Amino acid sequence: MGSDYVIGGVFSIHYYMHTVQHNYTTIPEPLRCMGSIDSRQLRFSRAMIFAIEEINNSTELLPGIKLGYQIYDSCASVPVAVHVAFQISNGQDPVFYTNENCSQTGMVMAVVGESGSTPSISMLRITGPFNIPQVSHFATCACLSDKQQYPNFFRTVPSDQFQADALAKLVKHFGWTWIGAVRSDSDYGNNGMASFLDAARKEGICVEYSESFYRTHPRSRIQRIADVIRRSTAMVVVAFAASGDMRLLLEELSLKPSPPRQWIGSEDWVTDTDMLRFSFCAGAIGFGIERSVIPGLRDFLLDLSPSKVAASPVLTEFWEDSFNCRLGKSENSTWGPVCDGTEDIKTLQSPYTDTSQLRITNMVYKAVYAIAHAIHKAMCQETNSTTQCDKFTRIESKELKKVNFSRNGYDVSFDANGDPVARYDLVNWQKSESGSIELVTVGYYDASLPVGQKFRINRNLTWVDSGTQVPVSVCTDSCLPGTRKVLQKGKPICCYDCILCPEGEISNATDSPDCFPCPKEFWPNAERDTCLPKPVEFLSYNEVLGIILAAFSIGGACLAIITAAVFYRHRTSPIVRANNSELSFLLLFSLTLCFLCSLTFIGAPSEWSCMLRHTAFGITFVLCMSCVLGKTIVVLMAFRATLPGSNVMKWFGPPQQRMTVVSFTFIQVLICTIWLGLSPPFPMKNLTVYKERIILECALGSAIGFWAVLGYIGLLAVFCFVLAVLARKLPDNFNEAKLITFSMLIFCAVWITFIPAYVSSPGKFTVAVEIFAILASSFGLILCIFAPKCFIILLKPEKNTKKHLMNKNQS
């Protein structure tokens, strides 16, 4: 019985073509296939026959129309595929399947195939001008979406562009930034890997190596690539390869022990159950076409009677390879025992009989139905309850573009580029309890869903070496917070050194490319990943130095008060009366203020304390110096008064002494007033002395004002010292001029050493030096001038007599 329409089918049933060495002196041998049969591809071809028979038995689709088929083996090679394309175009050729249901009388309306992208492209160059539509079940190259070049091409399998994007997102999802890449040296591998690498680059993934190979390449090239994989540092290897090519590489890798590698596979090989025998690839993951169920297919595949097998050379070869026997009329008459008829295909463990993972098989099934629906739309009209179909000789590509139907719950349609909606299962090679490796669906990728929802993992994965922890594959471990990435010269961006952030800078994120400085009043912690407020430092009452200085200050004030009390108690005694008691009490009062003013330098500076500390210090010290100066002048004047006819004391009596003290002090008050009025001291956070802490100090406001105050005190001290030196040998009471000279010597020595110490002391020690100078000079004055007198008053009262004074003066 003849067929009305013929559908062509082209599959890579054999692994490769016999390579002919042309010598150009003899006629080339005819093209022939080599290697073993790919039983998975054989299942594809049988699924096509099953679909056609199912359609022929249907009363709804193409009623009254008989479909036939012509199925060819391309051997996954371009020369054979081109040869097949010419046979399809001219319609005269021998076929693998010949029986009463298949006739060569009909024209080839459309082609299902080819299994590979490169052979498909080769065929389209031939069949394109004849407008023969080609619907592929497995040619995934994104290049085939170009309708300018391939207007008659359609496919039921998604474009590799989607798979490449999905693989890049998968690699990124698990944090792998350092990978190896291998690919088939074909349009499928080269274009797919190019798309993947482009997507991976956008995701920040680096590639250590990228190698290509093909099944017909010499073994030395396969060995070299296997060695590259063994020597590499990348744990993860992405393989965009056809299963026929990948089989050779994995066989080569299995010959020598190799470091464990986490394989990421393209759908061509990662869902091929024949590849599961490579147990060292356990844990491999990749995207595969959705798993499906085709009712009745398994029974059809197992229904191989001896007559059916004998009628087909391909089935004969498959039978003999599977059962290691030869059929009676086989060409392999010298190989193996004769098949005795006990062979049962139901017991055969082969990808041909394995229908648990129908993925690409369903793509073949859908391709046949898509062609049938296109023919139906072009040739059949529904009138009332009956369908009437005409018989034409050709359908056009535009009929396939309109196809939109559902079969066994799976939708079939094509977009403007002839591509279906991209949906993938995420599959994982997991070891079963029996030790064998199984394909387990652990997630999905649906390109039709919104961004962020396309990729989903819904089951636990098993990794390389049956691990449950996600393997790490990075060129350099992540840089911790507190460090920054510095790229290694001549290396990809994923290879870098981690450098500690510079002083004063932090990074608070992993793999930070830069460190950034802390704000002015902050400083990094030890790890340099957080900015902490800088500690504020000032001389406080809570620290040892502050407590000691405060104690000496209060102690000195108490000493001055006690001295004043002693002098007051013995104010009528000759020694007190002889030493100008009024100036002595005023000096003791000013010394008390000098001791106490040092307390204003301790504690946190405030606006008032800053103004008070310098002015109080300046004024009290001038008051003190004025008193000492007054006492010195009194000594000089007293001596002059003892000369005959001298009336000097009349001109420097108590009123003049008071006026001198007030006048000298008033000048300092005037200096301080001008200072405070124009540019007063103020509290300031000093950020320059120490980088890591803040010094809270009193800024001088005007350095001229500060040094004017000090200079005036120094001027009085020097003047006092000169006068005391002049009067040191005069016969005064208890040699007070000598005591003043010594006290002024100490005073000047302290303040001369203060200047360099003050300028060079950092932070709070500047304040400590100033307090020390105030206390040292104050103690020098009180001890030198008043200690000897108190010693005589309290311990040597016998010397505190007018007679003793007179005797001493006369001596």
C-alpha angles and dihedrals in degrees: 000000000000126000126238096214131019124213116200122221126196121187136166094241095156120048099235146347125262106260112231121206105216116215095177091225100086134041109272117251116255116265113269136173125246139196130037125318118269097229091195090060089046088056089053091055092047090049088057091054090047091053093048092050090047090053092046089054092048120104094196103048115059096340111201092012121112119209122206132188142216113198123193136188112228094182086221088279132122099226093054092043090053090048090051091049090057091048091051092048096051096036098221116109144110114263136206096233117053122164139119091286095056123061133171093219095093124076120247103258097184140345131239107209169323111217093211133052098229096051089044091054090048092051093047090057087061103035095038097081089051091055093233107160115230121202112190125203096193112014099112104165110135088220089073090068088075103108091187090068101026108031093157097050124108132162140193092206118079122255118264089240088077093043092049091052090046092050091049091051090047092053091046092047091062094045097248109153100159115060143155122229132206127175144175112266091237138091089271094053100034097047094039093050092045089054091046094048091049091051091043092052089055089052092052095252120148127210120219094193139353117201133177130202141162134210093249094052117110116271091245090068092050089049091051092053091047089053091050089055092048094049097043124106094215110104094197123066121191111204118194096181144127114256092243090058095039091054091062093049094048091047089054092048091050092059094071130032109265132191112262113273130192105227122210110192140197116234095259095072107012092067095040104112090203088068093058089086089079095088094180087070091063109138093037115149133194146134122280135179112272114283111246146178124233110192114227096010096109093054089049092051092050093047096092111143119191090251092055091048094047091049093061124058090204094052089045091054091046091050093049093046092048098048100029093234136104129239116235099255095037122132088230091076092147096050125088132327122309116266107255098199096255091102109119117197090198089071094048117115101211139127085247093066096034106102096161092097105040104169114127089025088066089051088058090047092050092046092057091047091047090056091046091051091049090052089046093052092048099045110023130077125189115223116181105312098336131081119218119197126196124206118241129166102231144028124204132227092250089068090059092050089061094052113122120156144127126237125183088346094306119118120224123197139129130226125219090283093051092253127132126227107286113242124158138179117225104229130195129196103231130178114239125217089264090057097250122122119249134191108241124186107226103167146340145240120213116182091194093066123089121273110282094028100062096088122050135165114202104169138048116268129220115221136204113309088018090286123161095205117087106252117241119237112173132132091223129013114253116278109246122229108280093047136073134216119255114186118236113241113259093004130110118269091260090065112077145136122245111232123191112247114260120258111290095018133097142188117205099185134072114258092010111180092207142025119225128208122253118245115272097267095042133078132193122260120239091274091049093225099108135042112229125191109266113250111254112231129200136140103276137180089243097069129075096246092051093047093049094048091046090049092051090046094053090039090054092049090049090049090053091048092048090049090050089049091051091049091047091048090052097033091128093052117107096244093056095042092047093055103060098262095201094059090042092056091045090049091050090049091051091046089053089054090046091055093045096045089065087068089068088065092061121079134033110326116245131180092262097041091051092055093041099048098058098036094044090048092048096046097043092048092049088049088051093047090047090056093048090046089050091052090049092051089047090056091051092045093047090057091048089050091060091061116097115270093007118144097175099123088060088065095045105040126138095289091054091046091053091046091052092053092046093046096050091045092047091058089056091046088053092050091049092047092053090046093050092044098050105031115352124192114266137186113267138181106231108208098168105066094061125019095204101046141035121241110212104207144148112264110216093232089207118026088195090059092050095048091043089057092047092042092053091051089048092048091054091046093052091046090049091047092052093049091046090052090051091050098041095099096042114112096248127156109289091345092280091169090061091050091049090048091053093045091049089049090055091043094052093042091053095049095043090055089042094066099063091036091051094049095047101039113103126225119323091003088072087065092044091053091051092049090047091052091050093048095042094050092044092050089046091056097044095044097044098044104031108024095074092049093048089049091056094042094050106028107020104038090155089070092051093087135112090235092056090048092051092046091051093049092049092048 
